[in-house]
Amino acid sequence: MIVVMAALVTRICGDSAARAATTERVVADRITGLAIGGVDPVAFFTKGRTTIGRPDVEASEAGVIWRFENVDNRAFFLAHPEIYGPQFGGYDPVDVARGVAYAGNPRFWLIAGQRLYLFGREESRDAFAADPASVLREARDRWPQLEETLAR
């Protein structure tokens, strides 16, 4: 059972960045409409790890479908999607700082300043962790213009 779950997590998380939409404000799988590959965004905060959400515990927010491990996590998210949802719509903040929209992957994540960030690569996560203030300053400056192009 553990091997099957590990394979499922790898399949879902490993493919999500490659299949993610890059013309939307929030990264979502083009086929399923799921944000962050169906991973529960609240579980990053409560469990400190990637946790697959359940199909029977979903919510629609920001034009995409989010899955959760339990109804409490769904309630927390719906009360504060700006906190629990990945920043920059799930795009890699290191790439956003460069003016590029590259989908983050729930395998490469970090919580900084009580916010969730997803990264396209491990190297991006490490670069961000080394100097989050600098990366965020650049990313926040570039995000409004980039976000506008994503909505088209």
Secondary structure, DSSP 8 states (H G I E B T S, - for coil): -HHHHHHHHHHHHHHHHHHB-SSSSS-BBTTT-BBGGGB-TTHHHHTSS--B-EEEEEEEETTEEEEESSHHHHHHHHH-HHHHS-GGGGB-HHHHHTT---B-EEEEEEEETTEEEEESSHHHHHHHHH-HHHHHHHHHHHHHHHHHHHT-
